[in-house]
Amino acid sequence: MVNKIDMNNPLSVEKLENKVRYKNVVVVPANNEKFPTMVEIEKAPAKIKSIKGKKFINPTKAQLAIELAIAESLINKGSKLVVKELDSIGFLTEDSAW
């Protein structure tokens, strides 16, 4: 869970001091005067490249965004696999134009 403090999770801290990796995503601190806990996603895998370069007000919000992007990519991938499997067993038929 995100609210638990986990010693194995590098994003479970209040303020990020240096660059860390979480689920193959590189998160770096992007401090400024207004938000001293701000972080930025520096690198991400191709399947979740939509979050690359985004900034979050704290490491916990970045963790939520990473987990959300990974979950969405799994859901999209799963739907394609289901259609492919149904087509392979002959259950899914294409509508004919005539």
GROMACS elastic network, one bead per residue, 0.5 to 0.9 nm:
[ bonds ]
;  ai    aj funct       b0    kb
    1     4     6  0.58291   500
    1     5     6  0.87916   500
    2     5     6  0.77921   500
    2     6     6  0.87302   500
    2    12     6  0.76843   500
    2    60     6  0.70202   500
    2    63     6  0.76948   500
    2    64     6  0.74044   500
    3     6     6  0.89729   500
    3    12     6  0.81399   500
    3    60     6  0.81394   500
    4    12     6  0.77310   500
    5     9     6  0.80237   500
    5    12     6  0.56351   500
    5    13     6  0.76792   500
    6     9     6  0.53376   500
    6    10     6  0.81265   500
    6    11     6  0.87478   500
    6    12     6  0.61219   500
    6    13     6  0.87836   500
    7    10     6  0.72758   500
    7    12     6  0.74777   500
    7    13     6  0.89717   500
    8    12     6  0.85446   500
    9    12     6  0.56367   500
    9    13     6  0.84128   500
    9    22     6  0.74990   500
   10    13     6  0.68423   500
   10    16     6  0.84857   500
   10    20     6  0.65573   500
   10    21     6  0.73989   500
   10    22     6  0.68848   500
   10    59     6  0.87817   500
   11    14     6  0.80744   500
   11    15     6  0.86850   500
   11    16     6  0.74214   500
   11    20     6  0.79483   500
   11    21     6  0.87184   500
   11    22     6  0.73815   500
   11    27     6  0.86647   500
   11    58     6  0.88695   500
   11    59     6  0.52078   500
   11    60     6  0.61753   500
   11    62     6  0.79749   500
   11    63     6  0.65254   500
   12    15     6  0.88948   500
   12    59     6  0.69563   500
   12    60     6  0.63939   500
   12    63     6  0.84583   500
   13    16     6  0.65255   500
   13    58     6  0.89210   500
   13    59     6  0.69769   500
   13    60     6  0.78284   500
   14    37     6  0.71295   500
   14    58     6  0.70681   500
   14    59     6  0.69244   500
   14    60     6  0.78867   500
   15    29     6  0.82903   500
   15    36     6  0.76202   500
   15    38     6  0.78933   500
   15    39     6  0.87038   500
   15    58     6  0.69772   500
   15    59     6  0.70105   500
   16    19     6  0.77650   500
   16    20     6  0.84199   500
   16    27     6  0.88836   500
   16    28     6  0.75538   500
   16    29     6  0.57880   500
   16    37     6  0.66591   500
   16    38     6  0.81066   500
   16    39     6  0.72847   500
   16    58     6  0.81147   500
   16    59     6  0.67935   500
   17    28     6  0.82795   500
   17    29     6  0.65214   500
   18    27     6  0.85896   500
   18    28     6  0.62806   500
   18    29     6  0.62980   500
   19    26     6  0.69182   500
   19    27     6  0.57692   500
   19    29     6  0.67252   500
   20    25     6  0.82836   500
   20    26     6  0.57879   500
   20    27     6  0.54314   500
   20    28     6  0.65510   500
   21    24     6  0.60043   500
   21    25     6  0.53754   500
   21    27     6  0.61128   500
   21    28     6  0.88113   500
   22    25     6  0.52246   500
   22    26     6  0.65372   500
   22    27     6  0.74407   500
   22    63     6  0.79110   500
   22    66     6  0.84099   500
   23    26     6  0.84774   500
   23    66     6  0.80164   500
   23    67     6  0.85467   500
   24    43     6  0.83940   500
   24    44     6  0.67088   500
   24    45     6  0.68986   500
   25    41     6  0.71853   500
   25    42     6  0.76468   500
   25    43     6  0.56730   500
   25    45     6  0.68933   500
   25    52     6  0.87892   500
   25    66     6  0.78199   500
   26    40     6  0.86120   500
   26    41     6  0.59860   500
   26    42     6  0.54746   500
   26    43     6  0.50287   500
   26    44     6  0.65752   500
   27    39     6  0.66288   500
   27    40     6  0.57145   500
   27    42     6  0.57490   500
   27    43     6  0.73950   500
   27    59     6  0.83976   500
   27    62     6  0.81500   500
   28    38     6  0.89249   500
   28    39     6  0.56213   500
   28    40     6  0.53782   500
   28    41     6  0.63580   500
   28    42     6  0.65081   500
   29    36     6  0.88334   500
   29    37     6  0.73911   500
   29    38     6  0.61763   500
   29    40     6  0.61356   500
   29    41     6  0.87906   500
   29    59     6  0.87415   500
   30    35     6  0.87454   500
   30    36     6  0.79151   500
   30    37     6  0.76637   500
   30    38     6  0.52391   500
   30    40     6  0.58267   500
   30    55     6  0.76810   500
   30    56     6  0.88814   500
   31    34     6  0.83958   500
   31    35     6  0.63429   500
   31    37     6  0.60912   500
   31    38     6  0.52720   500
   31    39     6  0.70130   500
   32    35     6  0.54344   500
   32    36     6  0.53565   500
   32    37     6  0.81532   500
   32    38     6  0.73322   500
   33    36     6  0.59964   500
   35    38     6  0.55126   500
   35    57     6  0.64737   500
   35    58     6  0.83665   500
   36    39     6  0.89181   500
   36    57     6  0.82980   500
   36    58     6  0.85946   500
   37    56     6  0.86343   500
   37    57     6  0.61076   500
   37    58     6  0.50929   500
   37    59     6  0.73955   500
   38    55     6  0.68867   500
   38    56     6  0.56342   500
   38    58     6  0.50320   500
   38    59     6  0.72821   500
   39    54     6  0.85535   500
   39    55     6  0.56530   500
   39    56     6  0.54141   500
   39    57     6  0.64501   500
   39    58     6  0.60853   500
   39    59     6  0.62096   500
   39    62     6  0.73294   500
   40    52     6  0.82387   500
   40    53     6  0.62576   500
   40    54     6  0.56847   500
   40    56     6  0.62839   500
   40    57     6  0.88740   500
   40    59     6  0.88562   500
   40    62     6  0.78674   500
   41    44     6  0.73662   500
   41    51     6  0.69515   500
   41    52     6  0.53927   500
   41    53     6  0.51964   500
   41    54     6  0.57078   500
   41    55     6  0.65431   500
   41    56     6  0.84369   500
   41    62     6  0.77655   500
   42    52     6  0.59923   500
   42    53     6  0.56534   500
   42    54     6  0.81243   500
   43    49     6  0.81237   500
   43    51     6  0.88090   500
   43    52     6  0.58833   500
   43    53     6  0.76356   500
   44    47     6  0.81261   500
   44    48     6  0.63385   500
   44    49     6  0.56369   500
   44    50     6  0.85266   500
   44    51     6  0.73584   500
   44    52     6  0.58371   500
   45    48     6  0.56963   500
   45    49     6  0.59812   500
   45    52     6  0.88124   500
   46    50     6  0.85251   500
   47    50     6  0.82561   500
   47    69     6  0.85952   500
   47    70     6  0.78635   500
   47    73     6  0.66564   500
   48    51     6  0.63536   500
   48    52     6  0.78017   500
   48    66     6  0.81078   500
   48    69     6  0.58747   500
   48    70     6  0.65053   500
   48    72     6  0.88807   500
   48    73     6  0.70558   500
   49    52     6  0.53494   500
   49    53     6  0.89739   500
   49    69     6  0.89047   500
   50    53     6  0.84400   500
   50    54     6  0.85505   500
   50    69     6  0.80457   500
   51    54     6  0.56322   500
   51    55     6  0.88405   500
   51    65     6  0.76751   500
   51    66     6  0.75268   500
   51    69     6  0.75590   500
   52    55     6  0.89069   500
   54    62     6  0.88332   500
   55    58     6  0.88298   500
   55    62     6  0.77761   500
   56    59     6  0.71006   500
   56    60     6  0.85877   500
   56    61     6  0.60540   500
   56    62     6  0.56582   500
   56    65     6  0.88442   500
   57    60     6  0.85088   500
   57    61     6  0.68351   500
   57    62     6  0.79733   500
   58    61     6  0.56074   500
   58    62     6  0.66865   500
   58    63     6  0.89740   500
   59    62     6  0.50205   500
   59    63     6  0.61965   500
   59    64     6  0.87609   500
   60    63     6  0.50096   500
   60    64     6  0.63527   500
   60    65     6  0.87426   500
   61    64     6  0.50979   500
   61    65     6  0.62837   500
   61    66     6  0.86965   500
   62    65     6  0.50816   500
   62    66     6  0.61857   500
   62    67     6  0.86580   500
   63    66     6  0.51390   500
   63    67     6  0.62104   500
   63    68     6  0.85263   500
   64    67     6  0.52237   500
   64    68     6  0.60307   500
   64    69     6  0.86025   500
   65    68     6  0.50448   500
   65    69     6  0.61212   500
   65    70     6  0.86097   500
   66    69     6  0.52421   500
   66    70     6  0.62468   500
   66    71     6  0.86233   500
   67    70     6  0.51586   500
   67    71     6  0.60938   500
   67    72     6  0.85930   500
   68    71     6  0.51032   500
   68    72     6  0.61110   500
   68    73     6  0.86044   500
   69    72     6  0.51692   500
   69    73     6  0.62095   500
   69    74     6  0.86796   500
   70    73     6  0.51986   500
   70    74     6  0.62806   500
   70    75     6  0.87256   500
   71    74     6  0.51202   500
   71    75     6  0.62164   500
   71    76     6  0.87195   500
   72    75     6  0.50560   500
   72    76     6  0.62090   500
   72    77     6  0.85246   500
   73    76     6  0.51843   500
   73    77     6  0.60577   500
   73    78     6  0.84664   500
   74    77     6  0.50736   500
   74    78     6  0.59552   500
   74    79     6  0.86787   500
   75    78     6  0.50636   500
   75    79     6  0.63548   500
   75    80     6  0.88877   500
   76    79     6  0.53752   500
   76    80     6  0.66348   500
   76    81     6  0.89182   500
   77    80     6  0.53485   500
   77    81     6  0.64133   500
   77    82     6  0.88761   500
   78    81     6  0.50691   500
   78    82     6  0.62282   500
   78    83     6  0.87578   500
   79    82     6  0.51504   500
   79    83     6  0.63721   500
   79    84     6  0.86690   500
   80    83     6  0.52691   500
   80    84     6  0.62325   500
   80    85     6  0.86626   500
   81    84     6  0.50262   500
   81    85     6  0.60677   500
   81    86     6  0.85855   500
   82    85     6  0.50643   500
   82    86     6  0.60969   500
   82    87     6  0.84778   500
   83    86     6  0.51949   500
   83    87     6  0.60991   500
   83    88     6  0.86083   500
   83    92     6  0.76010   500
   84    87     6  0.51349   500
   84    88     6  0.61934   500
   84    89     6  0.89332   500
   84    92     6  0.88369   500
   85    88     6  0.50705   500
   85    89     6  0.65357   500
   85    90     6  0.87735   500
   85    91     6  0.88727   500
   85    92     6  0.89076   500
   86    89     6  0.54417   500
   86    90     6  0.63581   500
   86    91     6  0.53353   500
   86    92     6  0.54701   500
   86    93     6  0.89806   500
   87    90     6  0.51044   500
   87    91     6  0.59186   500
   87    93     6  0.70420   500
   88    91     6  0.77128   500
   88    92     6  0.81249   500
   89    92     6  0.78463   500
   90    93     6  0.68397   500
   93    96     6  0.89811   500
   95    98     6  0.88159   500
